[in-house]
């Protein structure tokens, strides 16, 4: 459904189709195309660079490393982390968490039979990890939340992550918004992706948003690193003091 151009000075309140009821087949096709887009745009690169920067701390941590992905969707970020850890000989315990039970099933089906990733259906704000996580990550999750819930989420990660956390989301700006509207149609991506991709960008963040949200969560400028990555990614990294 066409929608009017957003005001990029503030986060859009438009709803995404993937957040509405749909069949598992529709959701699977949608998540698969989001994962394809992530691969084409090297969307996991910022997360992997952050993991590399933490390597000395990770090597010194207790084993296995417990990493939680909130809003895991198709599970492609966790499978990429699994590959990263295997290449470095790091034993990991990977858990993907999603509110949508169909997404959890789809993520489990999409993985290799030999994988040991655990997939859980839960509301993050009602979930308490059985053991503290070393790292908590999320990708394309926070723009689905209202500002006050993003603040809650940062506080939740502060409580449950012992080494740090990483938010990988989108940069709100006109160029990626209009580019993706055209690109998604030319690439023949799923109709949900064609509709939701520009909305996701309009619902996402600029650095000033993240500074305000982090401040509301009790985090100062020196506590987090807010950095943009091309194309159209804006990430927030938190490395806790030893």
C-alpha positions in Angstrom: 0.0 0.0 0.0 1.6 3.3 -1.0 2.4 5.7 1.8 3.2 9.4 1.9 6.8 10.5 2.3 7.8 10.7 6.0 9.2 13.6 7.9 12.8 12.5 8.4 13.2 14.8 11.4 11.4 12.3 13.6 10.7 8.6 13.7 7.7 7.5 11.7 4.8 5.7 13.4 3.8 3.8 10.3 3.2 0.0 11.0 5.0 -2.7 9.1 3.1 -5.5 7.5 5.4 -8.1 9.1 4.2 -7.0 12.5 0.6 -7.8 11.5 -0.9 -11.4 11.4 0.3 -13.4 8.4 0.8 -17.0 7.4 4.0 -18.8 8.2 4.7 -19.1 4.5 4.4 -15.4 4.1 6.6 -14.7 7.0 9.2 -17.3 5.8 9.4 -15.7 2.4 9.6 -12.2 3.9 12.4 -13.2 6.4 14.3 -15.0 3.7 14.4 -11.9 1.5 15.4 -9.7 4.5 18.3 -12.2 5.0 19.2 -11.9 1.3 19.2 -8.1 1.6 21.4 -8.3 4.7 23.9 -10.5 2.7 23.9 -8.2 -0.3 24.5 -5.1 1.9 27.1 -6.7 4.2 24.8 -5.9 7.1 26.5 -8.2 9.5 29.9 -6.6 8.9 29.6 -4.0 11.8 28.7 -6.7 14.3 31.6 -8.9 13.2 34.0 -6.0 13.4 32.8 -5.3 17.0 33.3 -9.0 17.9 36.8 -8.8 16.6 37.5 -5.7 18.7 36.4 -7.7 21.8 38.5 -10.7 21.0 41.0 -10.3 23.9 38.1 -10.0 26.4 36.3 -13.0 24.8 39.4 -15.2 24.9 39.7 -14.4 28.6 36.0 -15.1 29.4 34.6 -18.3 30.8 33.7 -20.9 28.2 31.5 -21.4 26.3 30.7 -17.8 25.4 27.0 -17.2 25.9 25.6 -14.9 23.1 22.0 -13.9 22.9 20.3 -12.5 19.7 17.1 -10.6 20.5 14.5 -10.4 17.8 16.5 -13.1 15.9 14.0 -13.3 12.9 15.5 -15.6 10.2 18.5 -16.3 12.4 21.1 -15.2 9.8 23.0 -13.0 12.3 23.5 -15.9 14.7 24.5 -18.3 12.0 27.1 -15.7 10.9 28.3 -15.4 14.5 28.6 -19.2 14.7 30.8 -19.2 11.6 32.9 -16.4 13.0 33.4 -18.3 16.3 34.3 -21.5 14.6 37.0 -19.8 12.6 38.6 -18.6 15.8 38.2 -21.8 17.8 35.8 -20.1 20.3 33.3 -22.4 21.9 29.9 -20.6 22.0 26.4 -21.1 23.3 24.2 -19.2 20.9 20.5 -18.4 21.6 18.0 -16.7 19.3 15.0 -15.1 20.9 11.9 -13.9 19.1 8.4 -13.0 20.2 6.9 -14.6 17.1 6.6 -18.4 17.4 6.6 -18.8 13.6 9.9 -16.8 13.3 11.5 -19.2 15.8 10.3 -22.2 13.8 11.5 -20.7 10.6 15.0 -19.8 12.0 15.4 -23.4 13.3 14.4 -24.8 9.9 16.8 -22.5 8.0 19.9 -23.6 10.0 22.3 -26.4 9.2 21.4 -29.8 10.8 24.7 -29.7 12.8 24.1 -26.4 14.4 23.7 -26.2 18.1 21.9 -22.8 18.2 19.0 -22.7 20.5 15.8 -20.9 19.4 13.4 -19.6 21.9 10.0 -17.9 21.7 9.7 -15.2 24.4 9.0 -11.6 25.1 12.4 -10.1 25.9 11.0 -8.0 28.7 9.6 -11.1 30.4 12.7 -13.2 29.7 15.5 -13.8 32.3 18.5 -15.8 30.9 19.2 -18.9 33.0 22.8 -17.6 33.2 24.1 -14.1 32.5 25.0 -13.6 28.8 28.5 -12.5 27.9 27.1 -10.6 24.9 23.7 -9.5 23.7 23.1 -8.4 20.1 20.1 -7.4 18.0 19.7 -6.6 14.3 16.8 -4.6 12.8 14.9 -5.0 16.1 14.9 -1.7 17.9 13.1 0.3 15.2 10.1 -1.9 15.8 9.9 -0.4 19.4 8.7 2.9 20.7 11.4 5.1 22.2 10.4 4.3 25.8 10.7 0.5 25.0 14.1 1.1 23.4 15.1 2.7 26.7 13.8 -0.4 28.5 15.7 -2.7 26.2 19.0 -0.9 26.8 18.5 -1.2 30.5 17.6 -4.9 30.1 20.8 -5.5 28.2 22.8 -3.6 30.8 21.4 -5.9 33.4 21.9 -9.2 31.6 25.2 -8.7 29.5 28.5 -9.1 31.4 30.9 -8.0 28.6 28.8 -5.8 26.3 26.0 -5.5 23.8 25.5 -4.4 20.2 22.5 -2.8 18.4 22.6 -3.1 14.6 19.8 -1.0 13.0 19.1 1.5 10.2 20.0 5.1 9.6 16.9 7.3 9.0 17.6 9.5 5.9 15.9 10.3 2.6 18.5 8.7 0.3 18.3 5.1 1.6 14.5 5.5 2.0 14.0 6.3 -1.7 16.8 4.1 -2.9 15.3 1.0 -1.2 11.8 1.7 -2.6 13.3 1.4 -6.1 15.8 -1.3 -5.4 13.4 -3.7 -3.7 11.0 -3.6 -6.7 13.8 -4.0 -9.3 15.2 -7.0 -7.2 11.7 -8.5 -7.0 11.8 -8.8 -3.3 8.8 -10.1 -1.3 5.9 -7.6 -1.2 6.3 -7.3 2.5 9.9 -6.3 2.1 9.0 -3.8 -0.6 6.4 -2.2 1.7 8.3 -2.6 5.0 11.9 -1.7 4.0 11.3 2.0 3.5 9.0 2.1 6.5 11.8 0.5 8.6 14.2 3.2 7.5 11.6 5.9 8.4 11.0 4.3 11.8 14.7 4.1 12.5 17.2 6.4 14.1 19.8 9.2 13.7 22.7 9.7 16.1 20.8 12.4 18.1 18.1 9.9 18.7 20.5 7.3 20.1 22.3 9.9 22.3 18.9 10.9 23.8 17.8 7.3 24.3 21.1 6.2 25.8 21.0 9.1 28.2 17.5 8.2 29.3 18.8 4.7 29.9 21.5 6.1 32.2 24.4 5.8 29.7 26.7 8.6 29.0 28.7 9.5 25.8 31.7 7.6 27.1 29.7 4.5 27.7 28.6 3.8 24.2 29.9 4.1 20.6 27.4 5.3 18.0 28.7 4.7 14.5 27.2 4.7 11.0 28.2 2.1 8.4 27.4 2.2 4.7 24.9 1.4 3.4 22.3 3.0 5.8 23.3 1.3 9.1 23.5 3.0 12.4 24.9 0.9 15.3 25.3 1.3 19.0 28.1 -0.6 20.8 28.5 -1.0 24.5 31.7 -2.5 26.0 31.4 -2.7 29.8 34.3 -1.8 32.0 36.3 -4.7 33.3 
